[in-house]
Amino acid sequence: MNEIAAALGDGARWRIVELLAVRPRSVGELAELTGLRQPQTTKHLQALAKVGVVSVTPLGQRRVYAVDAVPLRRFADHLEVILDKVEAHTGERDVLRRYQEAIDADTAAAVRERWADGREFSFERVVLAPPDVVWRYWVEPEKLASWWAPPSFAMVECVLDPVPCGAAVVEFRDAEASYRSEGQVKEATENERLVFDLAVVGEAPFTVEYDLELDETPEGTRLRLGLHVTDTTVEAAPQIAGIETGWGQVLDNLANTIKTDLTQGAQP
């Protein structure tokens, strides 16, 4: 597939294939229709023939070229698979668009320090597991690390010690950099409530206080998460802009991770 894609990536070759799709043609006719010189046309045809897209038939002094539909059909099928994946992940591109719009708006608003202090966010999810199971996915490092990192990030360190003044540390990385936040647990009621803060470490600092509540329901657990932003800096505008979109994804990841683990029989 790569060879065919490379061959068809040239505009002149693509035009030649379009012309040959109508009917077989000679080199001279193709050169006249494309506006290329005959030696150039011959080289393009040789490249297409090398990957099996066209075939050549000698007719006396003439060489007539025709399209071979089989490799093109395989290539089209491969493109169809890619298109199906693109359409299946339209939501992720919508997330990226919303994130960019939020960055643009917050970057324009961030004209002074503490520009976003007091900003609040709230999220709610119904998780198909009892509160004690959901609680463990917040306070056990291995389970916490399995869902906290946003897409395309890897978790480096993840700690929420569920006792007053317990450590709160989250660090994840992508291919370009690491992102670390440190803080402490302020309140912890097992299986019910967890309050903690995290201050972003680095060149764009800000602090977020998290207030997690878990309530048992017939379906499982109603999870409510409130975020309160303080100590904001101008440089932190892109990160603050991503809170709503990012935490929406992360909480979906939490719910899906718990559901998958329980379905696969993993120890809750």
C-alpha positions, 0 to 999 in steps of 0.5 A: 500500500505504501508504494502505491500511495507514494506513486499516486501522490504525484499530481501528474501520475494521478492525472495519468491514472484518471485518463487511463481509467477512461480507456487505454492510451499510448505514451504520446496521447498521454503526453499531449493530454497532460502537457508533459514531455514524452520522456517525462510521461514515460518515467511516470508510467514506469513508476506506475507500472512498477507498483502494478497500477498500470500495465503496458501492451506493445502494439507494433511500434506503439506501447499502450498503457492501461489501468490494472483495477486489482491493486487500485481496488485493494488500495481503495479498500485500505482507504475505506478502512482508514475512512471508517476509523476517521468517522468513528473518532469524529468526537475526538476531533470535536474535542480538539476544536473545542479545546482550541476555542477555549485556549483562544478565549482564555489567552485573550482574557489572561491579561494579569495574574490571578485572572481566573481565580475563583473559576469553578467547574463541576462534573457528574457521572454515573459509574456502574460500580459500588462506591467502595470500588470507585473509591479504590480507583481514586486512592490506590496508586495503580488503579489511579494511574490506570485512568487519570492520564489524558489521552496520549499521556503516560503516567509517571507518578500518581498518589492520593493518600486518603488521610488529612494532610496526606500526599497528593502528587500527579505527574504525567508526560507526553513525547515533549515534556513532563507535567507535575502537580503537588499538593495534599489531601484536606478531607477524606471520608472513605467511600464518600468524599475526598477533598484535595488540592494540586498545584502545578509545578513549572513555568505556568503554575496554578492551583486546583482544589478538587472536591469528590463526592460518591453517592450510592445509587441503584445503578452503582455510584453517582460521582460528583467532582467540583474543581475550584481554581486559584493562584492563576498565572497568565502563562497557565491560560492554555492549561486552564482552558483545557480543564473542562474538556480534559476532565470530561475525557478523564472521567469518561476514561475512569468510568470505562476503565472500571467497567472494562475491569469488572467485565474482564473479571479483574479484582475491583 
